[in-house]
Amino acid sequence: MNEHDDFQPHASAHKGLPDTSSDSGVLLREDNGLLRVQLTVTPFGMPRRWRRPPAVRLTPGDWLRWQINYRFAGTHGGEWTYRLDTLNIANGQGPTNLFLGAPDHWVTELAALR
């Protein structure tokens, strides 16, 4: 959500693995029926994350919620902006309300932002 559009939520859904040439923010790899998921972080956000959680492997039918937040310093006046990313990924088909329940795996990289 962004202030410039009155904080309207945005979501997107994609079937299959993302195009490897895109900057999707997530690395996905299939291996023997398991889906390996690793979130990539932006090098411009703070705080720096020197230690990151390991990749998560999803079995068919499992889903993952991964959350991470950032603070971005402004170029003038010292103001900064906040960003919260929430990634929901399922391995295989699921009902339309799948992501409204409790995830099988939950990774949180929410940091205190000063």
C-alpha positions in Angstrom: 0.0 0.0 0.0 1.2 3.5 -0.7 0.1 6.9 0.4 -0.1 8.2 -3.1 -3.1 5.9 -3.8 -4.8 6.3 -0.4 -3.3 3.1 0.9 -5.2 0.8 -1.4 -4.0 -2.8 -0.9 -2.4 -4.5 -3.9 -2.0 -8.2 -4.5 -0.9 -10.4 -7.3 -1.0 -14.2 -7.9 1.1 -16.1 -10.3 1.0 -19.8 -11.4 4.3 -21.6 -11.8 7.9 -20.4 -11.1 8.7 -16.7 -11.8 10.7 -15.6 -14.8 14.3 -15.8 -13.8 15.0 -12.5 -15.5 12.5 -10.6 -13.3 13.4 -9.0 -10.0 10.7 -10.8 -8.0 12.4 -10.6 -4.6 12.1 -14.3 -4.1 14.1 -17.3 -5.3 12.1 -20.4 -6.0 13.4 -23.8 -7.0 11.7 -27.2 -7.4 13.5 -30.3 -6.3 11.9 -33.8 -6.1 8.4 -32.4 -5.5 9.6 -29.9 -2.9 9.5 -26.1 -3.5 12.5 -24.3 -2.0 11.7 -20.7 -1.1 14.2 -18.0 -0.2 13.3 -14.3 0.1 15.9 -11.8 -1.2 16.4 -8.5 0.5 16.9 -5.1 -1.0 20.4 -3.7 -0.4 19.0 -0.2 0.2 16.7 -0.9 3.2 17.7 -0.7 6.8 18.5 -2.4 9.1 21.1 -4.5 7.4 20.4 -8.2 7.9 23.7 -10.0 8.4 22.0 -13.2 9.5 19.1 -14.4 7.5 16.7 -17.3 8.0 17.4 -20.4 5.9 15.3 -21.3 2.8 12.0 -23.0 3.5 11.1 -26.2 1.7 7.4 -26.7 1.0 5.8 -30.0 0.4 2.8 -30.2 -1.9 -0.2 -28.6 -0.2 1.9 -26.5 2.2 2.1 -22.7 2.2 4.4 -20.2 3.6 4.0 -16.6 4.9 7.3 -14.6 5.0 7.3 -11.1 6.4 10.1 -8.5 6.4 10.2 -4.8 7.0 12.5 -2.0 5.9 13.3 1.7 6.6 14.5 3.8 3.7 16.4 7.0 4.4 15.2 10.1 2.5 17.6 12.1 0.3 16.5 15.5 1.8 15.6 16.5 5.3 16.2 13.2 7.0 12.7 11.8 6.5 12.4 8.1 6.0 9.8 5.7 4.7 8.6 2.4 5.9 8.0 -0.8 3.9 6.5 -4.1 5.0 6.6 -7.0 2.6 4.4 -10.0 3.1 4.9 -13.0 0.8 2.4 -15.8 0.7 3.5 -18.8 -1.4 1.7 -22.2 -1.8 3.1 -25.4 -3.3 0.3 -26.6 -5.6 -3.4 -25.8 -5.9 -5.4 -24.5 -2.9 -8.8 -23.0 -2.2 -9.3 -19.3 -3.0 -9.3 -18.4 0.8 -6.1 -20.4 1.5 -4.0 -17.4 2.6 -6.7 -16.3 5.1 -5.9 -19.1 7.5 -2.8 -20.0 9.5 0.2 -20.9 7.4 2.1 -24.2 7.6 5.3 -22.2 7.8 5.8 -18.6 9.0 9.1 -16.7 8.8 9.3 -13.2 10.3 12.1 -10.8 9.8 10.4 -7.9 11.4 13.0 -5.6 12.9 12.8 -2.7 15.2 13.3 0.4 13.1 14.9 3.4 14.6 
